[in-house]
Amino acid sequence: MHETGHARSAAEAPAEAMAFTFGDPEPVLGGGRGMLDYLQCWSTGQWYEPPINLHHLATAFHAAVHHASAINVKRNILLSTMEPTRLLSRESASRVFKEFLALGNGYLARERAVSRKTLRFDAPLAKFMRRGTDDLRRYFFAPDSMRDAHEYEPGEVWHCLEPDLHQEIYGVPEWLASMHSALLNESATLFRRRYFQNGSHAGFILYMTDAAQKQEDVDALRKALKESKGPGNFRNLFMYAPNGKKDGMQLIPVSEVAAKDEFLNVKNVTRDDQLAAHRVPWQIMGMPPPSGVSSGSPKDVAEVFARNEVEPLQAQFLAANEFFGEEIFRFKPYAITQEAGNALLPR
């Protein structure tokens, strides 16, 4: 009797209000920023490790379309303005351009003949290059471990880096501020793709209060709903309820966020963030003009882009000529003809 009375009192007790939150506010400059939260380059004994995992940066290159495309556009323009020299192949030039733009670090290593004459310059993979701890002029190529590392002779490696505000050993890419936008863009695409592939979503709550329904009918409806899930199985259901009340069965949608999410807004805002970080106009990217925006003159846009972006990049790589005392890079001015400019205009 005591247990029964206790159960009855618990059942008759009024429901209590409940309030909770989904996490506390987090400061932008606080911890928990993942791969962007770094302090210094830690030492392994022989060399310093980069402040940001270069493998993660290289992986992020494919996170968003506009991020990868902007880097490739700059790389292609540099290649188009580069005049060939006997010491540097276009393949090596393409690699060092792309790695500098994507990782903030680019390297050229000199290869000598037995006579000590310069044969050529190659571009070792930047993600595996490390700088020595006792002398920053020492460079190591360490793809696997310290045991398999190759050390270059001092003065035989040129390091092109994008300056960092925290340390001076390695560079960090200038687009790093748009990393979260690129990852959000990727997440939005993956979410939408998985949503369509899944086919099984908590799209609604079927709320039934009609006492006229038989348990057999409820079981049949439950079975029909279970069998309607699966990839591509967006099926229509028929329910016949004789003598049922008007509101005896209600369909309460719960997936409005999935059905009416801000997918396009997320994609567009993160796209603009990436283009702003790379400072590449949409005309240069070959993108259609935004709705209601005039395309303007692509030739004028290209000339401004060449003056503000291409020429400074060319100057950075010309520093390799001064470092080695040999002509490795030679560039011609970036120019676009009127015919080419008209070809970029929408027809």
Backbone hydrogen bonds, N-H to C=O, Kabsch-Sander energy under -0.5 kcal/mol:
donor,donor_aa,acceptor,acceptor_aa,energy
5,G,1,M,-2.6
6,H,2,H,-2.1
7,A,3,E,-2.4
8,R,4,T,-2.3
9,S,5,G,-2.3
10,A,6,H,-2.1
11,A,7,A,-2.1
12,E,8,R,-2.1
13,A,9,S,-0.8
30,G,27,P,-1.1
36,L,33,R,-1.6
37,D,34,G,-1.7
38,Y,36,L,-1.1
42,W,40,Q,-0.7
44,T,47,W,-2.7
48,Y,131,R,-2.8
49,E,42,W,-2.7
57,L,53,N,-1.7
58,A,54,L,-2.5
59,T,55,H,-2.2
60,A,56,H,-2.3
61,F,57,L,-0.7
61,F,58,A,-0.7
62,H,59,T,-1.5
63,A,60,A,-1.8
68,A,64,A,-2.0
69,S,65,V,-2.6
70,A,66,H,-2.0
71,I,67,H,-1.5
72,N,68,A,-2.3
73,V,69,S,-2.4
74,K,70,A,-1.9
75,R,71,I,-2.3
76,N,72,N,-2.8
77,I,73,V,-2.3
78,L,74,K,-2.4
79,L,75,R,-2.2
80,S,76,N,-2.3
81,T,77,I,-1.5
82,M,78,L,-0.8
82,M,79,L,-0.5
83,E,330,R,-3.9
85,T,88,L,-0.7
88,L,85,T,-0.5
89,S,121,F,-0.5
93,A,89,S,-2.2
94,S,90,R,-2.7
95,R,91,E,-1.8
96,V,92,S,-2.4
97,F,93,A,-2.3
98,K,94,S,-2.3
99,E,95,R,-2.8
100,F,96,V,-1.8
101,L,97,F,-2.0
102,A,98,K,-2.3
103,L,99,E,-3.0
104,G,99,E,-0.6
104,G,100,F,-1.4
105,N,99,E,-0.9
106,G,160,C,-2.4
108,L,158,W,-1.9
109,A,122,D,-3.0
110,R,156,E,-2.4
111,E,120,R,-2.6
113,A,117,K,-2.9
116,R,113,A,-2.1
119,L,111,E,-3.0
120,R,111,E,-1.2
121,F,87,L,-2.5
122,D,109,A,-2.5
128,F,125,L,-1.3
129,M,126,A,-1.3
130,R,140,F,-2.5
131,R,48,Y,-0.6
132,G,138,R,-3.0
133,T,46,Q,-2.0
138,R,135,D,-2.4
140,F,130,R,-2.9
141,F,150,H,-2.9
142,A,128,F,-2.7
142,A,140,F,-0.6
149,A,146,M,-0.8
150,H,141,F,-2.4
152,Y,139,Y,-2.7
155,G,137,R,-0.8
156,E,153,E,-1.9
158,W,108,L,-2.9
160,C,106,G,-3.3
160,C,158,W,-0.6
161,L,159,H,-0.7
162,E,104,G,-2.4
164,D,167,Q,-0.6
172,V,162,E,-1.8
176,L,173,P,-1.4
177,A,174,E,-0.5
178,S,175,W,-2.2
179,M,176,L,-1.8
182,A,178,S,-2.4
183,L,179,M,-2.4
184,L,180,H,-2.4
185,N,181,S,-2.4
186,E,182,A,-2.0
187,S,183,L,-2.5
188,A,184,L,-2.5
189,T,185,N,-1.8
190,L,186,E,-2.7
191,F,187,S,-2.7
192,R,188,A,-2.1
193,R,189,T,-2.5
194,R,190,L,-2.8
195,Y,191,F,-2.1
196,F,192,R,-1.8
197,Q,193,R,-2.0
198,N,194,R,-2.6
199,G,195,Y,-1.4
201,H,199,G,-0.6
203,G,201,H,-2.2
205,I,252,I,-2.7
207,Y,205,I,-0.9
207,Y,250,Q,-3.1
208,M,206,L,-0.7
209,T,207,Y,-0.5
209,T,248,G,-2.9
210,D,248,G,-1.4
213,Q,210,D,-1.3
218,V,214,K,-2.0
219,D,215,Q,-2.6
220,A,216,E,-2.1
221,L,217,D,-2.2
222,R,218,V,-2.4
223,K,219,D,-2.3
224,A,220,A,-2.1
225,L,221,L,-2.1
226,K,222,R,-2.0
227,E,223,K,-2.1
228,S,224,A,-0.6
228,S,225,L,-0.6
229,K,226,K,-1.1
233,N,230,G,-2.0
234,F,232,G,-1.2
235,R,233,N,-1.2
241,A,239,M,-0.5
244,G,241,A,-1.4
248,G,245,K,-1.0
250,Q,207,Y,-3.0
252,I,205,I,-2.8
252,I,250,Q,-0.6
254,V,203,G,-1.6
255,S,203,G,-1.3
259,A,255,S,-2.7
260,K,256,E,-3.2
263,F,261,D,-0.6
266,V,262,E,-2.9
267,K,263,F,-2.6
268,N,264,L,-2.7
269,V,265,N,-2.8
270,T,266,V,-2.4
271,R,267,K,-1.8
272,D,268,N,-2.2
273,D,269,V,-2.0
274,Q,270,T,-2.0
275,L,271,R,-2.4
276,A,272,D,-2.3
277,A,273,D,-2.2
278,H,274,Q,-2.2
279,R,275,L,-1.5
280,V,275,L,-1.4
284,I,281,P,-0.5
285,M,281,P,-1.5
286,G,283,Q,-0.9
287,M,282,W,-2.2
293,V,290,P,-2.2
301,V,297,S,-2.1
302,A,298,P,-2.7
303,E,299,K,-2.1
304,V,300,D,-2.1
305,F,301,V,-2.5
306,A,302,A,-2.5
307,R,303,E,-2.0
308,N,304,V,-2.5
309,E,305,F,-2.5
310,V,305,F,-1.5
311,E,306,A,-2.5
313,L,309,E,-1.6
314,Q,310,V,-2.5
315,A,311,E,-2.3
316,Q,312,P,-1.7
317,F,313,L,-1.6
318,L,314,Q,-1.9
319,A,315,A,-0.7
319,A,316,Q,-0.5
320,A,317,F,-1.5
321,N,318,L,-1.1
322,E,318,L,-0.9
323,F,319,A,-2.0
324,F,320,A,-2.3
325,G,321,N,-1.7
326,E,321,N,-0.7
328,I,326,E,-1.1
332,K,81,T,-2.9
335,A,333,P,-0.7
341,G,337,T,-2.3
342,N,338,Q,-2.5
343,A,339,E,-1.5
344,L,340,A,-0.7
344,L,341,G,-0.9
345,L,342,N,-1.0
